[in-house]
Amino acid sequence: MRRIGAYLKSLDPRLPRSVWILNTGGLMNAVGTGMAYPFVVIYLHNVRGFSLAISGLIVAASGAAGIICGPAIGVVIDKFGGRVTLGGALTLQAIGWGSFPLVREPWHAALAAVVAGVGNAGFWPSQSSLLAGLAPQARRHGAFALQRVTRNLGIGLGGLIAGLIATTSDPSSFTVLFVVNAMTFFLFVGMLFFVPDPEIAPTEPGVPRGGYLDVLRNQVFLGVVGLNVVFVTAGYAQIELLPVFAKNEAGVSEREIGLLFFLNTVIVAVAQLPVAKLLEGRSRMRALAVMCVLWAVSWVFVLIGGAGFEAAAAVAVFSFAVILFGLGECFQGPVQGALVADLAPPRLRGRYMAVSTNSWDLGFLLGPAIGGFILAAEPLALWPLAAFACLGAGIGCLSLESRLPPQLRLTPA
Protein backbone atom coordinates (compact mmCIF):
# COMPACT_ATOMS: atom_id res chain seq x y z
CA MET A 1 0.00 0.00 0.00
CA ARG A 2 2.89 2.34 0.77
CA ARG A 3 4.31 1.79 -2.70
CA ILE A 4 0.94 2.52 -4.28
CA GLY A 5 0.58 5.65 -2.19
CA ALA A 6 4.08 6.78 -3.08
CA TYR A 7 3.41 6.20 -6.78
CA LEU A 8 0.16 8.15 -6.69
CA LYS A 9 1.95 10.97 -4.88
CA SER A 10 4.64 10.97 -7.56
CA LEU A 11 1.95 11.74 -10.16
CA ASP A 12 1.36 15.15 -8.59
CA PRO A 13 2.45 17.60 -11.33
CA ARG A 14 3.55 20.11 -8.62
CA LEU A 15 2.05 23.18 -10.24
CA PRO A 16 1.18 26.65 -8.92
CA ARG A 17 -2.33 27.38 -7.66
CA SER A 18 -2.98 29.69 -10.62
CA VAL A 19 -2.46 26.78 -13.06
CA TRP A 20 -5.03 24.70 -11.17
CA ILE A 21 -7.54 27.57 -11.29
CA LEU A 22 -6.99 28.02 -15.02
CA ASN A 23 -7.56 24.33 -15.60
CA THR A 24 -10.68 24.35 -13.44
CA GLY A 25 -12.17 26.95 -15.77
CA GLY A 26 -11.08 24.81 -18.70
CA LEU A 27 -12.78 21.77 -17.17
CA MET A 28 -16.15 23.55 -16.88
CA ASN A 29 -15.85 24.83 -20.43
CA ALA A 30 -14.85 21.40 -21.72
CA VAL A 31 -18.09 19.88 -20.40
CA GLY A 32 -20.02 22.24 -22.68
CA THR A 33 -17.72 21.55 -25.60
CA GLY A 34 -18.18 17.81 -25.06
CA MET A 35 -21.93 18.27 -25.24
CA ALA A 36 -21.90 20.09 -28.57
CA TYR A 37 -18.72 19.10 -30.42
CA PRO A 38 -19.39 15.38 -31.10
CA PHE A 39 -22.87 16.09 -32.43
CA VAL A 40 -22.33 19.08 -34.70
CA VAL A 41 -22.04 17.04 -37.94
CA ILE A 42 -25.04 14.91 -36.97
CA TYR A 43 -26.99 18.12 -36.28
CA LEU A 44 -26.06 19.64 -39.63
CA HIS A 45 -26.60 16.46 -41.66
CA ASN A 46 -29.41 14.58 -39.92
CA VAL A 47 -31.37 17.47 -38.41
CA ARG A 48 -30.86 20.38 -40.82
CA GLY A 49 -30.54 18.16 -43.90
CA PHE A 50 -27.20 19.39 -45.23
CA SER A 51 -25.11 16.90 -47.20
CA LEU A 52 -22.09 15.27 -45.59
CA ALA A 53 -19.78 17.18 -47.94
CA ILE A 54 -21.41 20.53 -47.05
CA SER A 55 -21.39 19.66 -43.34
CA GLY A 56 -17.68 18.86 -43.53
CA LEU A 57 -16.98 22.17 -45.26
CA ILE A 58 -18.95 24.05 -42.59
CA VAL A 59 -16.85 22.50 -39.85
CA ALA A 60 -13.74 23.25 -41.91
CA ALA A 61 -14.80 26.93 -42.12
CA SER A 62 -14.07 27.23 -38.41
CA GLY A 63 -10.50 26.13 -39.01
CA ALA A 64 -10.16 28.48 -41.97
CA ALA A 65 -11.19 31.44 -39.82
CA GLY A 66 -8.61 30.46 -37.26
CA ILE A 67 -5.86 30.27 -39.85
CA ILE A 68 -6.66 33.75 -41.17
CA CYS A 69 -6.90 35.38 -37.74
CA GLY A 70 -4.18 33.40 -35.99
CA PRO A 71 -1.19 35.65 -36.82
CA ALA A 72 -2.97 38.75 -35.51
CA ILE A 73 -3.86 36.89 -32.31
CA GLY A 74 -0.16 36.19 -31.68
CA VAL A 75 0.65 39.90 -31.90
CA VAL A 76 -2.20 40.73 -29.50
CA ILE A 77 -0.96 38.18 -26.94
CA ASP A 78 2.61 39.49 -27.05
CA LYS A 79 1.36 43.06 -26.60
CA PHE A 80 -1.54 42.74 -24.14
CA GLY A 81 -0.98 39.36 -22.47
CA GLY A 82 -2.71 36.00 -22.50
CA ARG A 83 -5.49 36.65 -19.99
CA VAL A 84 -7.15 39.56 -21.79
CA THR A 85 -6.88 37.76 -25.11
CA LEU A 86 -8.35 34.58 -23.65
CA GLY A 87 -11.35 36.47 -22.25
CA GLY A 88 -12.15 37.92 -25.66
CA ALA A 89 -11.68 34.56 -27.36
CA LEU A 90 -14.07 32.83 -24.96
CA THR A 91 -16.72 35.48 -25.60
CA LEU A 92 -16.51 34.99 -29.38
CA GLN A 93 -16.82 31.22 -28.99
CA ALA A 94 -19.90 31.67 -26.82
CA ILE A 95 -21.52 33.78 -29.55
CA GLY A 96 -20.59 31.34 -32.31
CA TRP A 97 -21.74 28.14 -30.61
CA GLY A 98 -24.82 29.85 -29.19
CA SER A 99 -25.91 30.73 -32.74
CA PHE A 100 -26.15 27.14 -34.00
CA PRO A 101 -29.79 26.66 -32.91
CA LEU A 102 -30.70 29.51 -35.31
CA VAL A 103 -29.21 27.69 -38.31
CA ARG A 104 -31.62 27.01 -41.18
CA GLU A 105 -29.38 27.41 -44.23
CA PRO A 106 -25.77 26.34 -44.83
CA TRP A 107 -24.55 29.93 -44.79
CA HIS A 108 -26.05 30.41 -41.33
CA ALA A 109 -24.00 27.50 -40.05
CA ALA A 110 -20.88 28.71 -41.86
CA LEU A 111 -21.21 32.14 -40.23
CA ALA A 112 -21.61 30.63 -36.76
CA ALA A 113 -18.66 28.33 -37.39
CA VAL A 114 -16.49 31.26 -38.51
CA VAL A 115 -17.26 33.29 -35.37
CA ALA A 116 -16.49 30.27 -33.20
CA GLY A 117 -13.35 29.67 -35.26
CA VAL A 118 -12.07 33.20 -34.67
CA GLY A 119 -12.64 32.66 -30.95
CA ASN A 120 -10.84 29.34 -31.11
CA ALA A 121 -7.93 31.04 -32.88
CA GLY A 122 -7.48 33.15 -29.76
CA PHE A 123 -8.41 30.48 -27.21
CA TRP A 124 -5.54 28.03 -27.60
CA PRO A 125 -2.52 30.34 -28.01
CA SER A 126 -3.65 32.63 -25.19
CA GLN A 127 -4.37 29.74 -22.82
CA SER A 128 -1.09 28.04 -23.76
CA SER A 129 0.83 31.29 -23.25
CA LEU A 130 -0.76 31.64 -19.82
CA LEU A 131 0.20 28.08 -18.91
CA ALA A 132 3.77 28.53 -20.13
CA GLY A 133 4.12 31.77 -18.19
CA LEU A 134 2.56 30.51 -14.96
CA ALA A 135 4.38 27.15 -14.78
CA PRO A 136 8.15 26.77 -14.18
CA GLN A 137 10.01 25.57 -17.27
CA ALA A 138 10.81 22.20 -15.71
CA ARG A 139 7.11 21.60 -14.93
CA ARG A 140 5.58 22.79 -18.20
CA HIS A 141 5.07 19.24 -19.41
CA GLY A 142 3.04 18.62 -16.25
CA ALA A 143 0.98 21.77 -16.84
CA PHE A 144 0.12 20.76 -20.39
CA ALA A 145 -0.57 17.18 -19.26
CA LEU A 146 -2.99 18.52 -16.62
CA GLN A 147 -4.64 20.65 -19.30
CA ARG A 148 -5.16 17.51 -21.38
CA VAL A 149 -6.64 15.68 -18.36
CA THR A 150 -9.16 18.39 -17.52
CA ARG A 151 -10.02 18.99 -21.16
CA ASN A 152 -10.71 15.35 -21.91
CA LEU A 153 -12.48 14.66 -18.64
CA GLY A 154 -14.82 17.56 -19.31
CA ILE A 155 -15.41 16.56 -22.93
CA GLY A 156 -16.09 12.98 -21.85
CA LEU A 157 -18.63 14.01 -19.23
CA GLY A 158 -20.23 16.41 -21.70
CA GLY A 159 -20.48 13.74 -24.39
CA LEU A 160 -22.06 11.30 -21.96
CA ILE A 161 -24.64 13.88 -20.89
CA ALA A 162 -25.33 14.91 -24.48
CA GLY A 163 -25.89 11.31 -25.50
CA LEU A 164 -28.80 11.21 -23.05
CA ILE A 165 -30.25 14.48 -24.39
CA ALA A 166 -29.70 14.58 -28.14
CA THR A 167 -32.04 12.86 -30.57
CA THR A 168 -32.52 13.64 -34.24
CA SER A 169 -36.28 13.23 -33.82
CA ASP A 170 -36.34 16.33 -31.60
CA PRO A 171 -34.29 19.25 -33.01
CA SER A 172 -34.81 21.24 -29.79
CA SER A 173 -32.62 18.72 -27.95
CA PHE A 174 -29.65 20.04 -29.91
CA THR A 175 -30.57 23.60 -28.89
CA VAL A 176 -29.96 22.55 -25.28
CA LEU A 177 -26.47 21.31 -26.20
CA PHE A 178 -25.43 24.51 -27.96
CA VAL A 179 -26.87 26.89 -25.34
CA VAL A 180 -25.23 25.05 -22.45
CA ASN A 181 -21.93 25.09 -24.34
CA ALA A 182 -22.18 28.85 -24.82
CA MET A 183 -22.83 29.35 -21.09
CA THR A 184 -19.69 27.42 -20.13
CA PHE A 185 -17.52 29.85 -22.08
CA PHE A 186 -18.85 32.70 -19.91
CA LEU A 187 -18.17 30.64 -16.78
CA PHE A 188 -14.56 30.32 -17.87
CA VAL A 189 -14.36 34.10 -18.31
CA GLY A 190 -15.37 34.43 -14.67
CA MET A 191 -12.56 32.14 -13.55
CA LEU A 192 -9.99 34.37 -15.26
CA PHE A 193 -10.48 37.02 -12.55
CA PHE A 194 -8.66 34.65 -10.18
CA VAL A 195 -5.71 34.01 -12.53
CA PRO A 196 -2.76 36.45 -12.63
CA ASP A 197 -1.40 37.49 -16.00
CA PRO A 198 2.36 36.79 -16.31
CA GLU A 199 4.40 39.88 -17.05
CA ILE A 200 4.98 40.56 -20.71
CA ALA A 201 8.63 39.87 -21.47
CA PRO A 202 10.52 43.20 -21.75
CA THR A 203 12.62 44.03 -24.77
CA GLU A 204 16.31 44.58 -24.07
CA PRO A 205 17.59 48.06 -24.98
CA GLY A 206 18.84 48.16 -28.56
CA VAL A 207 17.42 44.71 -29.32
CA PRO A 208 14.37 44.57 -31.63
CA ARG A 209 11.41 42.72 -30.22
CA GLY A 210 11.15 40.61 -33.34
CA GLY A 211 8.19 39.33 -35.32
CA TYR A 212 6.91 36.50 -37.42
CA LEU A 213 10.00 36.45 -39.63
CA ASP A 214 11.96 35.35 -36.57
CA VAL A 215 9.41 32.61 -35.94
CA LEU A 216 9.55 31.39 -39.53
CA ARG A 217 13.35 31.20 -39.43
CA ASN A 218 13.12 28.51 -36.75
CA GLN A 219 13.06 25.47 -39.02
CA VAL A 220 12.89 22.98 -36.16
CA PHE A 221 9.76 24.69 -34.87
CA LEU A 222 8.26 24.65 -38.36
CA GLY A 223 8.95 20.91 -38.51
CA VAL A 224 7.16 20.38 -35.20
CA VAL A 225 4.06 22.31 -36.25
CA GLY A 226 4.13 20.77 -39.74
CA LEU A 227 3.92 17.32 -38.21
CA ASN A 228 1.09 18.55 -36.01
CA VAL A 229 -0.92 19.43 -39.13
CA VAL A 230 -0.74 15.75 -40.09
CA PHE A 231 -1.59 14.66 -36.52
CA VAL A 232 -4.75 16.75 -36.58
CA THR A 233 -5.76 16.00 -40.17
CA ALA A 234 -5.38 12.23 -39.88
CA GLY A 235 -6.20 11.95 -36.19
CA TYR A 236 -8.27 14.45 -34.23
CA ALA A 237 -10.25 15.72 -37.22
CA GLN A 238 -11.41 12.22 -38.11
CA ILE A 239 -12.83 11.76 -34.60
CA GLU A 240 -15.30 14.48 -35.66
CA LEU A 241 -16.49 12.20 -38.46
CA LEU A 242 -16.60 8.97 -36.44
CA PRO A 243 -20.08 9.71 -34.96
CA VAL A 244 -21.79 10.17 -38.32
CA PHE A 245 -19.92 7.14 -39.75
CA ALA A 246 -20.92 4.99 -36.76
CA LYS A 247 -24.55 6.08 -36.96
CA ASN A 248 -25.05 5.78 -40.72
CA GLU A 249 -22.85 2.75 -41.46
CA ALA A 250 -23.24 0.63 -38.32
CA GLY A 251 -26.55 1.77 -36.81
CA VAL A 252 -25.00 3.19 -33.62
CA SER A 253 -27.40 5.37 -31.61
CA GLU A 254 -26.76 8.87 -30.25
CA ARG A 255 -26.56 7.49 -26.72
CA GLU A 256 -23.93 4.96 -27.76
CA ILE A 257 -21.97 7.70 -29.56
CA GLY A 258 -21.92 9.66 -26.32
CA LEU A 259 -20.58 6.56 -24.58
CA LEU A 260 -17.80 6.19 -27.17
CA PHE A 261 -16.57 9.72 -26.56
CA PHE A 262 -16.85 9.21 -22.82
CA LEU A 263 -14.62 6.12 -23.00
CA ASN A 264 -12.06 7.98 -25.09
CA THR A 265 -11.82 10.90 -22.72
CA VAL A 266 -11.87 8.78 -19.56
CA ILE A 267 -8.81 6.93 -20.85
CA VAL A 268 -7.04 10.26 -21.31
CA ALA A 269 -8.13 11.50 -17.89
CA VAL A 270 -6.93 8.32 -16.17
CA ALA A 271 -3.77 7.60 -18.15
CA GLN A 272 -2.44 11.10 -18.91
CA LEU A 273 -0.57 11.79 -15.68
CA PRO A 274 0.94 8.28 -15.44
CA VAL A 275 2.08 8.54 -19.07
CA ALA A 276 3.48 12.04 -18.40
CA LYS A 277 5.45 10.57 -15.49
CA LEU A 278 6.62 7.68 -17.68
CA LEU A 279 7.88 10.06 -20.36
CA GLU A 280 10.07 12.10 -18.00
CA GLY A 281 13.66 11.76 -19.13
CA ARG A 282 12.60 10.08 -22.40
CA SER A 283 12.63 11.20 -26.03
CA ARG A 284 9.87 13.61 -26.95
CA MET A 285 9.78 12.76 -30.64
CA ARG A 286 9.72 9.01 -30.02
CA ALA A 287 6.73 9.58 -27.75
CA LEU A 288 4.95 11.28 -30.66
CA ALA A 289 5.89 8.37 -32.93
CA VAL A 290 4.27 5.94 -30.48
CA MET A 291 1.14 8.07 -30.59
CA CYS A 292 1.05 7.78 -34.39
CA VAL A 293 1.28 3.98 -34.26
CA LEU A 294 -1.53 3.73 -31.71
CA TRP A 295 -3.72 5.97 -33.86
CA ALA A 296 -3.06 3.94 -36.99
CA VAL A 297 -4.13 0.77 -35.18
CA SER A 298 -7.25 2.49 -33.84
CA TRP A 299 -8.34 3.47 -37.36
CA VAL A 300 -7.92 -0.13 -38.48
CA PHE A 301 -10.39 -1.16 -35.79
CA VAL A 302 -12.83 1.55 -36.89
CA LEU A 303 -12.65 0.06 -40.39
CA ILE A 304 -13.32 -3.41 -38.98
CA GLY A 305 -16.23 -2.16 -36.88
CA GLY A 306 -17.90 -0.38 -39.78
CA ALA A 307 -17.29 -3.12 -42.34
CA GLY A 308 -18.18 -6.21 -40.35
CA PHE A 309 -20.44 -5.31 -37.43
CA GLU A 310 -23.61 -3.44 -36.53
CA ALA A 311 -25.28 -1.97 -33.43
CA ALA A 312 -23.94 -3.38 -30.13
CA ALA A 313 -21.16 -5.43 -31.76
CA ALA A 314 -19.98 -2.38 -33.70
CA VAL A 315 -20.02 -0.30 -30.50
CA ALA A 316 -17.70 -2.84 -28.86
CA VAL A 317 -15.19 -2.59 -31.72
CA PHE A 318 -15.44 1.20 -31.89
CA SER A 319 -14.94 1.34 -28.11
CA PHE A 320 -11.62 -0.45 -28.40
CA ALA A 321 -10.62 1.92 -31.21
CA VAL A 322 -11.38 5.10 -29.27
CA ILE A 323 -9.60 3.73 -26.17
CA LEU A 324 -6.46 3.19 -28.27
CA PHE A 325 -6.85 6.65 -29.75
CA GLY A 326 -7.14 8.19 -26.28
CA LEU A 327 -4.05 6.35 -25.09
CA GLY A 328 -2.19 7.79 -28.07
CA GLU A 329 -3.30 11.29 -27.09
CA CYS A 330 -1.60 10.81 -23.73
CA PHE A 331 1.78 10.63 -25.49
CA GLN A 332 1.22 14.01 -27.12
CA GLY A 333 -0.14 15.83 -24.06
CA PRO A 334 3.15 16.33 -22.18
CA VAL A 335 5.17 16.87 -25.37
CA GLN A 336 3.56 19.17 -27.94
CA GLY A 337 2.68 22.30 -25.98
CA ALA A 338 5.72 22.17 -23.70
CA LEU A 339 8.08 21.71 -26.65
CA VAL A 340 6.61 24.70 -28.45
CA ALA A 341 6.92 26.79 -25.28
CA ASP A 342 10.55 25.71 -24.84
CA LEU A 343 11.40 26.58 -28.46
CA ALA A 344 9.83 30.05 -28.15
CA PRO A 345 11.71 33.11 -26.81
CA PRO A 346 9.51 34.68 -24.07
CA ARG A 347 9.11 37.93 -26.02
CA LEU A 348 7.65 36.00 -28.99
CA ARG A 349 5.72 33.34 -27.09
CA GLY A 350 2.34 34.59 -28.29
CA ARG A 351 3.42 34.41 -31.93
CA TYR A 352 4.87 30.92 -31.52
CA MET A 353 1.68 29.73 -29.84
CA ALA A 354 -0.41 31.36 -32.57
CA VAL A 355 1.50 29.52 -35.30
CA SER A 356 1.17 26.30 -33.32
CA THR A 357 -2.58 26.88 -33.03
CA ASN A 358 -2.72 27.55 -36.76
CA SER A 359 -1.32 24.08 -37.32
CA TRP A 360 -4.33 22.71 -35.43
CA ASP A 361 -6.69 24.95 -37.40
CA LEU A 362 -5.18 23.87 -40.70
CA GLY A 363 -5.59 20.23 -39.71
CA PHE A 364 -9.20 20.81 -38.71
CA LEU A 365 -9.76 22.55 -42.04
CA LEU A 366 -8.23 19.77 -44.12
CA GLY A 367 -9.42 16.80 -42.06
CA PRO A 368 -13.21 17.33 -42.08
CA ALA A 369 -13.21 18.65 -45.66
CA ILE A 370 -11.22 15.72 -47.05
CA GLY A 371 -12.85 13.19 -44.76
CA GLY A 372 -16.35 14.42 -45.55
CA PHE A 373 -15.84 13.95 -49.28
CA ILE A 374 -14.29 10.51 -48.78
CA LEU A 375 -17.17 9.46 -46.53
CA ALA A 376 -19.65 10.60 -49.15
CA ALA A 377 -17.84 8.67 -51.90
CA GLU A 378 -16.71 5.51 -50.07
CA PRO A 379 -17.06 5.51 -46.26
CA LEU A 380 -14.77 2.53 -45.65
CA ALA A 381 -11.87 4.11 -47.58
CA LEU A 382 -11.36 6.89 -45.04
CA TRP A 383 -9.91 4.82 -42.21
CA PRO A 384 -7.05 2.97 -43.95
CA LEU A 385 -6.01 6.25 -45.60
CA ALA A 386 -5.95 7.95 -42.19
CA ALA A 387 -3.94 5.03 -40.75
CA PHE A 388 -1.27 5.34 -43.47
CA ALA A 389 -1.05 9.09 -42.88
CA CYS A 390 -0.49 8.50 -39.16
CA LEU A 391 2.31 6.03 -39.85
CA GLY A 392 3.95 8.53 -42.20
CA ALA A 393 3.81 11.18 -39.48
CA GLY A 394 5.44 8.75 -37.06
CA ILE A 395 8.39 8.33 -39.44
CA GLY A 396 8.61 12.11 -39.67
CA CYS A 397 8.84 12.37 -35.88
CA LEU A 398 11.82 10.04 -35.75
CA SER A 399 13.61 11.90 -38.54
CA LEU A 400 13.14 15.27 -36.80
CA GLU A 401 14.56 14.17 -33.45
CA SER A 402 18.22 14.74 -34.37
CA ARG A 403 17.46 18.34 -35.37
CA LEU A 404 16.09 19.34 -31.97
CA PRO A 405 18.47 21.20 -29.65
CA PRO A 406 20.06 18.51 -27.43
CA GLN A 407 18.69 20.06 -24.22
CA LEU A 408 15.13 19.85 -25.57
CA ARG A 409 15.11 16.30 -26.90
CA LEU A 410 14.00 14.75 -23.62
CA THR A 411 11.00 15.53 -21.43
CA PRO A 412 12.36 17.18 -18.25
CA ALA A 413 12.68 14.75 -15.36
N, C-alpha and C positions, 0 to 999 in steps of 0.2 A: 504493500500500500504506500510505503514511503517513496518507493521508486516512481510509482504512478503519480503521486502528489508532486514530486520533484520535477517530473517530466511536464506535467500540466503547468507548473509554475514557470518552467523554462519557455513556455509558449507565449508568455506575457511580452508583447512587443515593446514595453517600456517607453511609452510615448507621453508627451505633455498633455495636460488636461484640455488645452485648446484643441488638440487633434481629436480627442474623444468627443468633444462637443460638436465639432465640424462633422464628424462621421455619424453622430446621432441625428443631426439634421438630414444628412444624406440617407440614413436608414428610413426615416419617415417619408421622404420624397420617393425613395425606391419602391415603397409599397404601392404608391399611386402609379408609378411607371409600370410596375409589374401587373397592375390591373388593366392598363390600357395597351401597353406595347405588344403583348403576344396576340392581341385580337384585332389589331388595326387592319390587317389585310383581309381577315374574315369579314370585318365590318364593311369595308369598301366593296368587296366582291360579292359576298352572300347577302348583305343587307341592302346596300345601295345599288347593287347590280352592275358595278363596273367590271370590266374584263380583268383577268389576272395580269395581263401585260400593262394595262392602264394603272391598276393598283400598284404594281411594282414601280412604275415610273413616278407615281405620287409619293411613295415612300422615298424613292431616290431623290425627289426634289428637295427633301429636307437636308440630305447630304450635300446637294449642290449649293444650297444657300449657305451652309456652313463653310464650304470651300471658298466661296466668294468673299464672305465676311471675315473669315479666320485671320488673315494678315492684319486687318485693322484692329481686331480684338487684341492681338499680341501687343500692339503699340499702346493701346489703352491700359492694359495690365501693367506694362513697364512704367507708365506715367502716373497712373492713379492708384495702382495696387489691386490685389486680387479680390478683396472683400467687396469693394464697391462694384467691380465688374461682375462678380458672381451674383450680387443682388439684382442687377439689371437683367442678367441672363435668365435667372429664375422667373422673373416677371414676364419676360417674353415667352418663355415656355408655357407658363400658365395660360396666357392668352391663346397661344397656338393650339394646345391640346384642348382647352375649354371650348374652342370653336368647332370641333369635329361633330358634335351633335347637330349643328346647323347645316351640315353638308348635304346637298341635294344633287349637285353637278360635279363632275371631275375637277373643274377649276376651283370650286369652293374648297375641296380637299387639298388641292395643290397649294392654295393660298395659306390654309391653316398649317400645312406641313412646312412651308417656307418660313413662316413666323416662328414655329417651334424649332426649325433648323437654325435660324439666326441665334435664338436663345441657346441652343445646344452648342453652337460655335463658341459662345462665351462661357458656357457652363464648365466644360472640362478643362480648358487651359487655366481659367481663374481658380478653380478648385485645386487643380494640381499645383499651381504656383503657391497657393496658400499652404498646402500640405508640405511642399518642399521647403518653404520658409519657416514653418512652425516646428518641423521635426529636425533633430540633429542629423548631419550627413550620414553618420554611421547607422542611423535608425530609419532612414527613409524607406528602405525596402519593407520594414515593418509597418510604416504608415500607409504605404500603398497596398500592402497585403490586407491591412485592416479595412481600408476603403473597399477592397474587393469583397471582403466578408460581409460588411454591412450592406453593400449594394446588392449583392446576390441574395442575401437573406431577405431583404425587403422585397426584391422582385419576386422571389419564390413565394412569399406570403401573399403578395398582391395577386400573383397568378392563380394561386389556390382559391383565394376569395372570389376572383373574377370568374373562375370556372363554375362557381356556384350561382353566379348572378347572370352571366351572359347567355343569351339564347337567340338564335337568328329569327325565331318566330316572334320575338318581342323586341323591336328596334329600340324601345325606351330603355331596355336593360343596358345597352351600350352607352346611353347617355349618362347613366350612373357611373360607369367606369371612367369616362372622360372628365366629368365634373369633379369626381373625387381626386383624380390625378392632378387637375389644375389646383385644387385646394392644397395639396401637399407641397407644391412649389412655394406657395405663400407661407406655409409653416416653416419651410427651410429658411426663407428670408428672415423670419423672426429669430431663428437660432443664430443668425450671423451677428446679432447685437452682442452676443456673449463670446465672440471670437475676435481676438486682436488681429490687426493687420500688420504683418511683418514690415519693417521699414524698407522703403524702396532703396535699392543699392545706389550709393552715391557715385558720381563720376569723378575720377581722379583729375586734378587740375592738369590741363594740357592734353588729356587723353579723350578722344571722341567717344561718345557713348556707344556708337555703333548702330547697326540696323540689320535689315534682312540680308544684305550682301554678306555680312559676317556669318550669319547663320548658314547661308547656302554654300559658303566656302568649307564648311565642316563636312567633309565627304563621309566620314564614319557615321555621323548623325543622319545624313541623308540615306545611308544604307539601312540604318535601324528603322527609320520611318517608312522607307520603301518596302521593306519586308512586312511592316505592319499593315500596309495597304493590302497585301496578299492575305495576311492573317484575317483581316476583317472581311474581305471580299469572299474568300473561300470558307470562312468559319462563321464568325458572328452574324454576318448578313444572311447566311442561309438558315440560321435558326429562326429568323423572321418568317421564312417560307415553310418551315416544317409544319406549323399548325394547319395551314391550308392544304398542304400535301397530305398530311395524316387524315384530315377530315374527308377530303374528296377522293383519295385513292384507297384508303383503308377503312373508312367508315368510323373514324374515331370521333367521339362526341366532344363538345366544348368542355365539359367537366373533366374528361380524361386528358384533354390538352392542358388544362390548368394543372393537373397532377404531374404531367410530364415536365413542365417548367418548374414546378415546385421541387421535384426530384433533382433536377439539374442544379438549382440554386442551393438546395440543402447540402449537396455534395461540396460545393464551393465553400459554403459557410462552415462546414465541419472540417474540411481537409485543408483550407487555405493556410491557416497558421502553422499546422504541422509541416506542410510542404515548404512554407517560407523558412521555418527552422531547419529543415533538411537541406535547403539550398545554400545556407550560409557557408561561405568558404568554397563554394563550388562554381563552376563556369556558368555565366549568365546565358551565353548563346547556346550552349548545349541544353540548358533547361528549356529554351524556346524550341529547340529541335525536338525534344521529347514531346512537347505540347503538339507540335505538328503531326507527329506519328499517331498520337492518341486521337486527334481529330480525324485523321484519315481513316482510322479503324472505325470510329463512330459513324462516319458517313457510309461506310460499307454496310453497317448494321441497319441504317435507315433504308438503304436500298433493299436489303433482305426483307425488312418489315413491310415495305410498301409493295414489293413484288410477290411475296409468298404468303402473307397473312392478312387477316381482317379483324376488326373490332378488338376484343380483349387480347387475342394472341398478338396482334400488331402492337398494341399498347405495351405489352411485355418486351417486345424487341426494341421498340422506340425508347422505352425506359432505360434499357441497357446502353443504348446509343447516347442518350443525353447525360447519363451518369459519366460515361467515358469523356464526353465533351467537357463536362464540368471539371473533371479531374485535370484535363489538359489546361483549362483556364487557370488553375492554381499554379501552374508553372510560369505563367506570364505575369500574374499579379505582383510578385515581389521584384520582377525584373524590369518590365517595360518603362513604367513611370519613373522609377528610381534611376534607371540608366539615363533617361533623357535629362532628368534633373542634374545628374552628375556631369553630363557632357556640356551643360549650359552654364556660361558665365552668369553670375547673379544679376548683372545689369541688363542682361538680355533674356532672362528666364521666361518672361511672358511671351516673347517672340518664339523661343524654342518650343514652349508648350503649345502655342497656337499652331505651329507647323505640325507638331505631333498630333494635335487634334484634327488638323486637316487630313492627315493620313487615315484617321478613322472615318472622317466624312467622305473621303474619296472612296474608301472601301464600301461604305454604306450606300454610296451612289451607284457604284458598279455592281455590287452584289445583288441587290433586289432587282435592278433593271435587267441584268443578264439572266439571273435565276428565274425571274418572272417569265421571260420569253422562252427559256428552256422548258419550264414547267408547262407552259401553254402548248409547246410543240411535242415534247416527249418527257413526261414527268420523271421517268426512271433514269433518264440520262444525266440529270443534274448531279446526283450524288457521287457516281464514280469520277466525274469531272472535278468536283470539289475535292475529292480525296487525292487525286493526282496533283492538284494545285497545292494542297497542304504539304505533300511530300516534297515538292519542288521548293517550297519555302523553307522546309527543314534543312535541305541541302544548302540553301543560301545562308542560313544561320551559321552553319559550321564553317563556311568559307569566309564569313565576316569576322569570326572570332579573332584571328591573328591581326586584324587591323585595329582592334580596340586598343586604347592605351593600356599598358600592362596593369596599372593600378585599378582599372575599372573592369577587368575581365571577370573577376570573381564577385559574388554577392558578399558584402561585408559580414564578417563573423563577429 
